[in-house]
Amino acid sequence: MQDLVCLCASPHSFSGRTGVIIACYLVFNNRISAEEAIQYVRFRRPGSIQTQNQVGCIYKFEKYLYLYRIYFGSHGQFSLEAFLKRQNVLLHGPERRRLRNIPKKENYTFT
C-alpha cells in the first residue's frame, strides 16, 4: 500500500462512506481482501466504515471482482477472447480504451 496516493472523497470529514470508497479502491487496485482493506482503513482512520451494510458492500465488491479475476482456470480451455471480455469489465477510462484488444500484463510473486 506504499503506492497509495492521497485520496480525498469528503472535504469535511472522513465518514463511513468515504472509508467504504477507499477500502473498495484498495481491494480493486492493490488486490487485497476485503478484510485486509477494512482493517487497514480502520487502523489509519478509527471510526470509519461504521455499519454492517458498509462492511457488506466492501465484501460484495470483492466478490464481484473475484468473478472476473480467474487466473488459473480448472475447466480446460480459456480463450483470449474470454480473457479480454473479463479484462474489459475490470478496467476503465483510458486504460480500458488502450488495452481493449491487448491482455494486461500482471506482475505477481508467489512464495
N, C-alpha and C positions, 0 to 999 in steps of 0.2 A: 504494500500500500504506500510505498515511498513515492510513487509517481502520481499520487492523488493530488490533483490541482484543487486549490481552494474553490469550493462550490457554494455559492450563496443563493438560497432559494427563498429566503424570507428577509426583508430588510429590517424587521423589528426584533424578532426573536427566533430562537431555534426551537420550533414546535415539533409536535409528534409527526405532523405531515411532512415537514422538512426532513426529519430523520428517516422517514419511510423512503422518500426520494433518494436520499444519499445511500441508504442501505441497498436499495434496488440498483443504483449505479454501481456499487461495489460488487454486487452479485453478477451484474452484466459485464462490467469492464475487467474486474480482477479475477473473475471466475472462482469466487469463493462461495461457500454455502450460505444460505440464509441465516443460519445460526451464527456463523462467524461474523457476518456483516452486522447483525443485530448487536452482538456482544461488542464489536469494535465501535459502533456508533454510540452505544450506551456508555462505553468506557470513556470515549472522548467528550461526550455531552450527556452527563447523567440526567435522567428525566425525559429523555427523548424516546420516541416510539412508545407511546403511552398506553395504547389499548390493545386488547387481543385482536380486534379487527385489523389494526395496523400491522401487527405481527403476522397475522394470517395473510394479509396482502403480499408481504415480502415472500412468504413461503409459496404462495400461488405463482408469483412472478418467477421464482426459482424453478418451480415445476414446469411452467410454460417454456422456459429456456431449455430445460433438460430434454424436452421432446425434440428439439432441433439440434442439440449438441451430442449427437451419437458419433463417436469416432471409430469404434471397433464393433461393427455390427456382427450379430451372431446368426444372421439369416442369409448367408451366402453372398450373392452378388449385390453390389451397390454401384449405381451408375453415376457418372459425372453430372448428368442432368439432375438426378435426385439430390446430389450434394449441393449443386448451385441453387436449387429451389429452396432448400433449407437455409443456406447461407443468406439468400436474399430476404428471408423473413427476419433474420437476426440483425443484419446490417441496416444502416440508414444514412441519409444525406449523401454527401459527395463520395464517401467511401463505397456506399452501395452502388452508385452510378458507375464509379471507376472499376469496381470489381464485379460488375453484373455477369460477365461471362468468364471470369478468372477465379479459380479457387484461392481463397485467402490462406496464406501460409501461417501456421501457428507454431510457436516455439514452446516445447514442454520438455522438462527434465523429470524422468521417473527414477526414484531411488529405492 
